[in-house]
Amino acid sequence: MIWIWLGFIALVMAALAIDLGVLNRKAHVIGTREALRWTAVWVTCALVFNVVIYFIYEHHLLGIGATATIRLSGYDAALQFFTGWLVEYSLSLDNIFVIAVIFNYFGVPRQHQHRVLFWGILGAMIMRGAMIAAGTALIHRFEWIIYVFGVLLLLTAAKMLRAGDEEVHPEKNPLVKLARRIYPVTPFFEGEKFFTRLDGKRAITPMFLVLLVVESTDVLFAVDSIPAIFAVTRDPFLVFTSNVFAILGLRSLFFALAGLMAQFRYLRFSLVFLLAFIGVKMLLSHHHPIPTHVSLAIIFGILSIGVLASLASMKRERETGVSEAAREIAELAEELDADPDREGSSR
């Protein structure tokens, strides 16, 4: 089974190398249309890989899905992968807004934002891989830890419900403070460079500080998202691969939605209910387990309600704005009709 793991990691590394070394070798501003195309590409890749998941688990290639503790059919594995990917992809939406706040705080040039996200996502995959390995070991050794994860998700949902707009304070970030103590920081960005020389000494650029803040922020989000995926599947390969595909799609999704997230005002409430549902699912996992297909339907319904409610709200606001403008024009016309002298003087 180790060969399937190595093959998947090699495939991801090859895709990232092509991304940075060929497709995005030169820094450029990624527009909405380009971002939407890449979002579609990564979503398609996840769906195609889901078909691969079905076949390798259905035939238990190299023993995958047929261990002493986990035995999954192709259908069950594919359903769990898709549900896990949808959960992780949805939870990354909140991450997008925070990353946008970080970029605005540091004033990162738009043409260099892709490079920060590239290395940030690479680091996120490594850190999440370690957290998934630790979580799998904990659940295998201490079955009751699943209840701790469930309570953690419920607390996170309650905290998210009470919280207002996201606030980011990079100057208080421990990694930023440590980096400033070790290296001097240049006052300006130097293209895509993370390191440079200042007065003959090795120094870091603000771009490196941005990377540190993005990485540390992802760790905080992973504390929520990693337990959530364990509510969907306990298979470490499905947990890891669904996380990776969600992370890979985060970059293009950021450039497509970063400027629109504030308009989807009810999507955040969907994420609150999503976390709460997953937390309840974990608490009921031993005595009243919720089937994966039922969970998928509930998750899809929660997200759909948030999106549709946001779209309806935007439509109402546009209609209200148009009606108010029409009313003001009508009032002005009435004033002109009532005061002919004013009309003549305006001419």
N, C-alpha and C positions, 0 to 999 in steps of 0.2 A: 504493500500500500504506500510505502514511502516514495515509490517512483511516481505515483499520481500526484503527490504533494510537490515533488521536485519539478515535475512537468508543468504543473499549474504555475508555480513561482517563476519558472523560466519563461513561460508564455507571457506573464504579466511584465517581467523585466524587459522582454523584447518589445512589447507594446509601448512601454514607457520610453525606451531608447529611440524607437521610431518617432514617437511624439516629440521629444526634445531635440533629437539629433537631426531629424529630417523635416517633419511637418512644421515645427515651430522653432526652427534653428535661429531665425532672425526675429528679434523683438518687434511686436506689432500690437496695435490695439485690436482686441477681439470684439467684433460687433455682435449685435443680438442675433442676426441671421446666421453667422458662422457658429455662434454658441449653440443655437437651436439645432443646427445640423449635427454638431458633435454630440449634443445631448441625445439625439435620435440614434446616433451610431453606438453610443455606450449602452443605451437601453436595449438596442437590438442585440448587441454582444451578450448582455445578460440573459436575454431570452433564448438566444442560440445555445449559450452554455447550459441553460436549464434543460434543453433537449439532451445535451451531452450527459448531464447529471442523470437523466432518466435511464439512458442506455448503460452507463457504467454501473449504476446501482442495480438495475434490473438483472444484469448478468454477473454482478459482483466481481468485476474485473480487479485482479490483483488483491482480492479479498475485501474490497471496500464495501461497506454496508452489511457485512456479515461477521462482525466481531462477536465476542462472547456477551458483551453488554448492549450492543446496538445491532439490530437487524432490520434493514429497511428495503422495501421494494422500490422499483423505479418510480412508480406513481407517488408513493409517500415521500421519497427523497426530493423529487421535482417540486411537489407541492410545498414542502418545508423550505426548500431553497427560495422559491418565488415569494413565499410569505415573509421569510426573513429578509430578503432583499428589499421588499416593499417597505417593511418596517424601518430598516436602516436608512433607506433612501428618503423616507418621509421625515425621520428625525434629523437628517442632515439639513433640512430646510431652515431650522433655527440656527444652525451653524453658519449658514450663508449670510444671514443678517449680521451676525457678530463679526464675521470676516470683513464685511463691507464697512462696519464701524471702525475696525482696526486699520484698514487701508485709508480711510478718511482721516483718522487721527494722525497717522504718519505722513499723509500726503504722498502715497506711493503712486508714481506715474503709471497711467493705465497700461502703457505698452510693456511694463515690467511686472505686472500683477500675475501673469501666467507663470512666470518663473518661480515666484514665491510659492504659488499654489502647487506647482509641480513637486518641488522639494518638500513642501509641507505634507503633501499627500503620501510621498514616499516614506517620510518619517512616521506618518500616521499609520501606515500599513504595518510597519515594523513594531510600533508600540502596541497596536491593537492585536497583532499576532501574539505578542508576549502576554497581554491581558487575557486573551482567549485561552491560551495554554494554561495560565494560572486558574482561570475560572473553571475550565474543564476538570483540572486536577482537584479543585476544591469540591465541586459537585460530586465527583467520583468518590472522594474520601468522606465528605460530610454531606449527606443527602439533604439535611435540614437547611443548608445554606441557601437553597432555592427560596425558602420563606424569607430570608434576609433580603435577597434580591427583590422579591415582591414588595416588601415593605419599603425598600429604598425607592422603587419606582413610584409608589403611591405618594411618598414624601416629595419626590421630585415633581410630580404632577401638581401637588398642592402648592409647592413653591413657585412653579411656573404660572399658576393661576393668579397668585397674589402679586407677582412681579410686574413692573411696568416696562418701560422701554429698556433695552439692554444698555448697560453702562460698562465701558471698558476703561481700565486705568493701567495702561502699560507701564507707567513709571513705578507702580507698586508691584509689578510682576517680579518674583524672586529671581527668575532666570535673567531678566533684563538687568536687575541690580548686580547680579554676579558677573555678567558679561562686562558691565561698565567698570567694575573693579579690576578685572583682569586686563582688558584692552581699552585703549582710548577709542572714542567714537567720532567719526568724521561728521562735520555739521551738515553735509549734503550727500545726496545719493550720487553714486558713481556708476551710472548705467545699471547693469545687472550684477555687479560685483557684490559679494558678501564681505570680502576681505580686501584690504589695500594697505598702503603705507602712509603714515602721517609723521612728518618731521623725522623721517628715517626709521621709524618704528612701525612694527606690524599693528594694524588697527582694523576695526570693524566698521562697516557702513550701517546706516539706518536700516538697510535692506535685511541685514542679519538680525537686527532687533525685531523687525516685523516677523521674520521666520520663527524666532523664539516664541513670540506671543501667539502666533497662529498654532504652533505645535502644542504649547501648554494649554491653549483653549480647547484643542481637540481632545486632549487627555481628559479634561473635565466633562466634555460631551460623551466621551467613550464610557465614563463611569455610569452613565444612564443607558447608552445604547447597547453595550455588551451584555448586561443582565437581561435586557429586553429580548435579544436574539435567543438567549437560552430558554426563554418561555416558548419559543417556536420549535426549536430543535436542540438536541443534546449532542448531535453528531459534530465533532470538531471541524471536519472538512467542510460541511455545509455552513457552519457558523463563520468560518474564515472566508470562504469564497463569496458568500453573500455580502459580507462586510467589505471585501475588496472591490467588488463590482459597484457597490454603493459609493465607496470613496472615489473610485475612478470616474464616476459620473458627476462627482461634486464640482469639479473645476468648470466644466462646460455649463452645468446648471447654475453656477454662481454668476457667470457672465450673462446668462440668459435672464436671470430673475433678480439679481441684486438690486436693480433699480425699481422693481415692481413689488418687492416683498411687503413694503408698508401698505400697499393697496389691498393685499390679501389679508385683511384685518382679522378675519375669523379663522384663518388657517392655524394660528397659534392655539386657539381653543380646541381645534381638532387634535393637535399634538398633545394637549393636556389630557383629553379623553382617551387618546391612543395609549399614552403611558399608564393611565389609570386602569384601562382594560387589561393591558398586559400584566400589570401588577396583580390584579385580581386573578387572572389566568394562572399566574405562578402560585398564588396562595391556594388555589383549588386543584393544582396539578396532580396531587396524590389521591384525593378522595373523589373529586368531581372533575376529571380532566375534560377540557373543551377541545373537540376535534379540530384538526388543522384547517379543514375546509370551512368550518363554521367561523374560526378565528379570522381567516382570510376575508370572508364575507363581511364580518363586523368591521375589520380594519378598513376595507375598501369603502364601506358605508360611512364611517367616521370621516375619512378624508374627503369623500365626495360632498358631504354636507358642508364641510368647511370651505371648499372651493366654490360650490354653488352659492352659498350664502355671501361670500366675498364678491362674487361676480354680480349678484343681485344688488348688493349695497353700492357697488361702483355705478351700476346702471341708474339706480335711484338718485345718486349724487349728480350724475350728468343731467338727468331729466330736471332735477331741482334747479341746477345752475342755468339751464336753458329757459325754464319757466320764469325764474327771477329776472333774467336779462330781458325777456319779453315784457314782463310787467313794468320794468323800469322804462323801457322804450315807450310803452303805452302811456305811462304817467307823464313822460316828457312831451309826448304828442298832445295830450290833453291840456297841458300847461300852455303850449304854443297856440292851440286853438282858442283857449280862454283869454290869451293876452296877445292880440295881433300886433300891438306896438313892439313887444319884445321880439316877435318874429322878424318885424321889419328892421329893428336895430341890429339883430344878429346878422342880417344880410349886409 
